Amino acid sequence: MMFKSFLFTFLVLFSVSSFAGIENQFKKNEMDELRDGVGIDEKLGDKIDLNLKFKNEQGEEVSLGSYFQSGKPVMLALVYFNCPSLCNFQLNGIVETLKKLEWTTGNEFEFVIASIEPTETPDLAKSKKESYMTVYDRKEGAKGWHFLTGSQESITALADQVGFRYKWVESRNEYAHTAATYVLTPEGKISRYLYGIGFTPKTLRLSLVEASNNKIGNAVDRFLLYCFRYDPEKRGYAFYAFNIMRAGAAVSVVALLAFLVPFWIRQRKQRLKENS
């Protein structure tokens, strides 16, 4: 009797373990399928096509170049407004960072959010903008947020130019994609990739200073940018010892010259006096 009970328990546990293993393998295969063909191919220094046409929240046709005419750096995010998860997390993380930043959108930089879903409308974009303007809570910053919709042709071109690989997953009725924010120069060149659903205000600020070629920010920002270099692995700006050593060496040379030059002048005057 005890043997039958033991055998029954063993078979139950074995069955549960087998089903769990099959389920885990199924989930792994599903995740592999979702990740296949999805990701970011960095194209730092490449210039996006500023002639690409989209529609703004008012339904007006605009070119991307219209957001690059002020000489300011531009933040760019590719999302879709009916996204059930990741896009919302990404935009929520960005707005929380922007709330902590002293600078305001529309003043020091522009923020362009383009939908990757061609069926989404300007009305939906307008609704999305109003929602985030409530969270951002800076009325003067509304002029710097731009929610765009566009044709598949324009979307595909922009995604290819920034290296954004995504795909539609029919079984889940949603897009598979990664979260990245692009920082572009006033000329439309890709200056920095900021990955994930959140990054620090310091990382964003230094990225914008770098993209602007020091046209925004102050002396402290420029000093920090000199001392820190972007580390892709840490996804932020890390201390760069070589620049500090180089600056220290330059200061040492100046100090040495400040001592030696007067000495050489005195020595020369003394020799001239002795010769005369």
C-alpha positions as CSV (number, residue, x, y, z in Angstrom):
1,M,0.0,0.0,0.0
2,M,2.8,2.4,0.9
3,F,4.6,1.5,-2.3
4,K,1.5,2.4,-4.4
5,S,1.1,5.7,-2.5
6,F,4.8,6.5,-3.1
7,L,4.5,5.6,-6.8
8,F,1.4,7.7,-7.2
9,T,3.1,10.7,-5.6
10,F,6.2,10.2,-7.8
11,L,4.1,10.1,-10.9
12,V,2.2,13.3,-9.9
13,L,5.4,15.2,-9.2
14,F,7.0,13.9,-12.4
15,S,4.0,15.1,-14.4
16,V,4.0,18.5,-12.8
17,S,7.7,18.9,-13.4
18,S,7.3,17.8,-17.0
19,F,4.5,20.2,-17.7
20,A,6.5,23.0,-16.0
21,G,9.4,22.3,-18.2
22,I,7.3,22.3,-21.3
23,E,5.7,25.6,-20.2
24,N,9.1,27.2,-19.6
25,Q,10.4,26.0,-22.9
26,F,7.2,27.4,-24.6
27,K,7.7,30.8,-22.9
28,K,11.4,30.8,-23.9
29,N,10.5,30.1,-27.5
30,E,7.9,32.8,-27.4
31,M,10.4,35.3,-26.0
32,D,13.0,34.3,-28.6
33,E,10.4,34.9,-31.3
34,L,9.5,38.3,-29.9
35,R,13.1,39.4,-29.8
36,D,14.0,38.1,-33.2
37,G,14.5,41.1,-35.5
38,V,14.0,43.6,-32.7
39,G,16.6,45.9,-31.4
40,I,18.8,49.0,-32.0
41,D,21.6,49.4,-34.5
42,E,23.5,52.5,-33.4
43,K,24.2,55.0,-36.1
44,L,26.0,57.7,-34.2
45,G,26.9,60.7,-36.4
46,D,24.4,59.8,-39.2
47,K,21.9,62.5,-40.2
48,I,18.2,61.8,-40.4
49,D,16.1,63.0,-43.4
50,L,14.7,66.3,-42.2
51,N,12.4,66.4,-45.3
52,L,10.3,63.4,-44.0
53,K,6.6,64.4,-43.7
54,F,4.4,63.7,-40.7
55,K,1.2,65.2,-39.2
56,N,1.3,67.1,-35.9
57,E,-1.4,67.0,-33.2
58,Q,-3.4,69.6,-35.1
59,G,-3.5,67.5,-38.2
60,E,-1.2,69.8,-40.1
61,E,1.5,68.3,-42.4
62,V,4.9,69.1,-41.1
63,S,8.5,68.1,-42.0
64,L,10.9,66.9,-39.4
65,G,13.1,69.9,-40.3
66,S,10.6,72.3,-38.8
67,Y,11.7,71.1,-35.3
68,F,15.4,71.7,-36.1
69,Q,15.2,75.4,-37.1
70,S,15.8,76.9,-33.7
71,G,19.4,75.8,-33.3
72,K,18.5,73.6,-30.3
73,P,19.2,69.9,-29.8
74,V,16.2,67.6,-30.3
75,M,15.1,64.5,-28.3
76,L,13.3,61.9,-30.4
77,A,11.3,58.9,-29.2
78,L,9.6,56.3,-31.5
79,V,6.6,54.7,-29.8
80,Y,2.9,54.2,-30.5
81,F,0.1,55.8,-28.6
82,N,-2.1,52.7,-28.1
83,C,0.8,50.7,-26.8
84,P,-0.4,48.6,-23.9
85,S,2.9,48.7,-21.9
86,L,6.4,49.6,-22.8
87,C,5.7,52.9,-24.6
88,N,3.8,54.2,-21.6
89,F,6.6,53.2,-19.3
90,Q,9.1,54.9,-21.5
91,L,7.2,58.2,-21.8
92,N,6.4,58.1,-18.1
93,G,10.1,57.7,-17.3
94,I,11.0,60.5,-19.6
95,V,8.5,63.0,-18.2
96,E,9.6,62.2,-14.7
97,T,13.2,63.0,-15.7
98,L,12.1,66.2,-17.5
99,K,10.3,67.4,-14.4
100,K,13.6,67.2,-12.5
101,L,15.5,69.0,-15.2
102,E,15.9,72.8,-14.8
103,W,15.5,73.3,-18.5
104,T,12.1,73.4,-20.2
105,T,11.1,71.8,-23.5
106,G,10.8,74.5,-26.2
107,N,13.4,76.7,-24.5
108,E,16.6,74.8,-24.4
109,F,15.6,71.8,-26.5
110,E,12.7,70.2,-28.5
111,F,11.1,66.8,-27.9
112,V,9.6,64.9,-30.8
113,I,7.5,61.8,-30.3
114,A,6.7,59.9,-33.5
115,S,4.2,57.0,-33.7
116,I,5.3,53.8,-35.4
117,E,1.6,52.8,-36.1
118,P,0.4,54.4,-39.4
119,T,-3.3,54.0,-38.5
120,E,-3.0,56.3,-35.5
121,T,-4.5,59.7,-35.9
122,P,-3.7,63.3,-35.0
123,D,-6.7,63.3,-32.6
124,L,-5.1,60.4,-30.7
125,A,-1.7,62.3,-30.7
126,K,-3.4,65.4,-29.3
127,S,-5.1,63.4,-26.6
128,K,-1.8,61.8,-25.7
129,K,0.0,65.2,-25.6
130,E,-2.7,66.7,-23.3
131,S,-2.3,63.8,-20.9
132,Y,1.4,64.3,-20.6
133,M,1.2,68.0,-20.4
134,T,-0.9,67.5,-17.3
135,V,1.8,65.4,-15.8
136,Y,4.7,67.7,-16.9
137,D,2.9,70.6,-15.4
138,R,4.8,73.4,-17.2
139,K,2.5,75.3,-19.4
140,E,5.4,77.1,-21.2
141,G,6.8,73.7,-22.1
142,A,3.9,72.6,-24.2
143,K,5.4,74.3,-27.3
144,G,8.4,72.0,-27.1
145,W,6.4,68.6,-27.1
146,H,5.5,67.4,-30.6
147,F,3.4,64.2,-31.0
148,L,3.5,63.1,-34.7
149,T,1.7,60.5,-36.8
150,G,2.6,59.6,-40.3
151,S,2.5,57.2,-43.3
152,Q,4.2,53.8,-43.2
153,E,6.7,55.2,-45.7
154,S,7.8,58.0,-43.4
155,I,7.8,55.8,-40.3
156,T,9.9,53.1,-41.9
157,A,12.4,55.7,-43.3
158,L,12.8,57.3,-39.9
159,A,13.1,54.0,-38.0
160,D,15.8,52.8,-40.4
161,Q,17.8,56.0,-40.1
162,V,18.0,55.8,-36.3
163,G,18.5,52.0,-36.3
164,F,15.2,51.2,-34.6
165,R,14.1,47.6,-35.5
166,Y,10.6,46.6,-34.5
167,K,7.9,44.3,-35.8
168,W,4.2,43.5,-35.5
169,V,3.3,40.4,-33.5
170,E,0.0,39.1,-34.7
171,S,-0.6,36.6,-31.9
172,R,-0.2,39.3,-29.3
173,N,-1.8,42.1,-31.4
174,E,1.0,44.5,-30.5
175,Y,4.4,45.7,-31.7
176,A,7.6,44.1,-30.3
177,H,10.2,46.8,-29.9
178,T,12.8,48.2,-27.5
179,A,12.9,51.5,-25.5
180,A,15.4,54.1,-26.6
181,T,15.5,57.9,-26.7
182,Y,17.6,59.6,-29.4
183,V,19.4,62.9,-28.8
184,L,20.1,64.8,-32.1
185,T,22.1,67.8,-32.9
186,P,20.4,71.0,-34.3
187,E,21.5,69.7,-37.8
188,G,19.7,66.4,-37.3
189,K,22.7,64.2,-36.6
190,I,22.4,61.4,-34.1
191,S,24.5,62.4,-31.1
192,R,23.5,59.9,-28.3
193,Y,21.3,56.9,-27.6
194,L,19.7,56.7,-24.2
195,Y,18.4,53.2,-23.5
196,G,15.6,52.0,-21.3
197,I,12.5,53.5,-19.7
198,G,14.5,55.9,-17.5
199,F,17.7,57.8,-17.2
200,T,19.0,60.5,-14.8
201,P,18.6,64.2,-15.3
202,K,22.4,64.5,-15.3
203,T,22.7,62.0,-18.2
204,L,20.1,63.8,-20.2
205,R,21.5,67.3,-19.5
206,L,25.0,66.3,-20.5
207,S,23.7,64.6,-23.6
208,L,21.9,67.8,-24.6
209,V,24.9,69.9,-23.9
210,E,27.0,67.6,-26.0
211,A,24.5,67.6,-28.9
212,S,24.3,71.4,-28.9
213,N,28.1,71.7,-29.2
214,N,28.1,73.6,-25.9
215,K,25.5,76.2,-27.2
216,I,23.3,75.5,-24.2
217,G,24.4,74.9,-20.6
218,N,26.9,76.8,-18.5
219,A,30.6,76.6,-17.6
220,V,29.9,73.9,-15.0
221,D,28.2,71.7,-17.7
222,R,31.1,72.1,-20.0
223,F,33.5,71.2,-17.2
224,L,31.5,68.1,-16.4
225,L,31.4,67.1,-20.0
226,Y,35.1,67.5,-20.1
227,C,35.6,65.3,-17.0
228,F,33.0,62.7,-17.9
229,R,32.5,60.6,-21.0
230,Y,29.4,58.6,-21.9
231,D,29.7,54.9,-20.9
232,P,27.3,52.7,-23.0
233,E,27.6,49.8,-20.5
234,K,26.6,52.0,-17.5
235,R,24.2,54.0,-19.7
236,G,25.4,57.3,-18.3
237,Y,28.4,59.6,-18.1
238,A,31.3,58.1,-16.2
239,F,34.4,59.8,-14.8
240,Y,37.1,60.1,-17.5
241,A,40.5,60.2,-15.8
242,F,42.6,60.9,-18.9
243,N,41.0,64.3,-19.4
244,I,41.7,65.2,-15.8
245,M,45.3,64.1,-16.1
246,R,45.7,66.1,-19.3
247,A,44.2,69.2,-17.7
248,G,46.4,68.7,-14.7
249,A,49.5,68.4,-16.9
250,A,48.5,71.6,-18.7
251,V,48.1,73.5,-15.4
252,S,51.5,72.2,-14.3
253,V,53.2,73.4,-17.5
254,V,51.6,76.8,-17.1
255,A,52.7,77.0,-13.5
256,L,56.2,76.0,-14.5
257,L,56.4,78.6,-17.3
258,A,55.1,81.2,-14.9
259,F,58.1,80.5,-12.7
260,L,60.7,80.0,-15.4
261,V,60.0,82.9,-17.8
262,P,60.6,85.6,-15.2
263,F,63.7,83.7,-14.1
264,W,65.0,83.6,-17.7
265,I,64.3,87.3,-18.2
266,R,66.2,88.2,-15.0
267,Q,69.1,86.0,-16.1
268,R,69.3,87.6,-19.5
269,K,69.2,91.1,-18.0
270,Q,72.0,90.2,-15.6
271,R,74.2,88.8,-18.5
272,L,73.6,91.9,-20.6
273,K,74.5,94.1,-17.6
274,E,77.7,92.1,-17.0
275,N,78.7,92.3,-20.7
276,S,78.2,96.0,-20.8
